[in-house]
Amino acid sequence: MKLKSMIVALSMTVAAPAFAEDLIITINNTSSMALAQFFTSPADVGEWEEDVFGDGVLPAGNTVDVTIADGREQCVYDLKFVMESGQEIVGTQDMCEEPTFTLSDN
C-alpha cells in the first residue's frame, strides 16, 4: 500500500523532566510501514547524530520507548523519521513538553 501522507501527531503524556535528566520518548507507529531510521539531535547542533535504531526497525503497529541520555541540559531536539519507503519526516520538538510521537497514514 502506498503511503498517501504521513502525519506526526504529538501528544503530551508525562510531566517535563528536570534539566540534565535522561529524556524518554515514546514512538507509536500506527502507520502501514516500518520506521527504518530515527535520527535526533539538539536543535542547536547543525548535524544529525547516529540512527537511534542502529540495525533495527520499528515495525508497523508497534511502539517503542527511546531514551536520550546525552547529558545535555536541553529539551528541544530536531527529529528525522525515515520510513521503509525512504520517505522522510523532519521537525523540531520540545521533548520535555511533548514526549510522545505517533506516526500514521492519515
N, C-alpha and C positions, 0 to 999 in steps of 0.2 A: 504494500500500500504506500503510495507516495504521500509524503507529509505536505499538506497544504500550507500550514503555517505553524509556527512554534511560539508558544507564549510562555514566558517565565512568570509564573504567578508567585508573588511573595506574600507571606503572612507571618505575623509575629506570633511566636508560641511560648517564649520564655522571657524572663526579665533580663535586662542587659547585664553582662558580667562586668566586674571591675577591671580597670586597666591592668595590663601585663598578665592577665589570665589567659589560658587557652580558650580559643573560640570553638564552639561546637555547633556545626550547622547540619541541617537535615536536607537531603535532596530526595524528593519524591519524583520518580519517573513514571508518570501515568501515560506517557506517550506510547505510540506503537513501535518505537525504535529504541535500540540500545543507546545509552550515552557512552560514547567511546573514550572521551577525554574530558577532564575538568581541570582548568588552569585557574589559578588565583594569585594575585599579588597585591600588596598595599597600593592604594591609589596614587601615592606619591612616588612610586617606583616605575621607571619607564619600560621595563621588560617583564614578560611573563616568567613566573617561576616554573618549576617542574610540573608535569602532569601528575595531579594528585592520585590518580588511579594506577599509574605505572602501566603494567601489562594487563590490568583488569578492566572490566567494563561494568556499567550498571544496566542490567537488562530491563527491557520494558516491563512495567508493572511492579518494579522493586523500589525499595527505599534504602538509603544508607546514611549513617551519621559520619561526618568528616570532622576531624579535629585539626585545627590550625594552631600549632604550637611553635610559632616562630619567635616568641619572646618580645615581639613588638608591642608597644602601647598604642595600638591603632585598631579602629573598628571598621573603617571604610576601605573596602577592597574592590579591585577590578576583578571581574569574573568572566571566564570564557568557557562555554559548554560546546563540545563538538559531538554531534550525533553520528551514528554509524554511516549515514549518508554523506558525511562531510560538512553538512550544514552547521554553521557557527552562530551562536547567540552570545553577544558580548554586552556587558553592562557594568555599572558601578553600584555597590550596595553597602549600606551601613549594616554590617553583620551582627552588631550588638543589638540593634533595633529590630532587624528582620532576619532571623537565623534560619528560616525555612524557605526552600525553593521548590516549586512544583513545575515540572516540565510536562506539557500536554500537547495534544494535536490541535486543540482549539485556539 
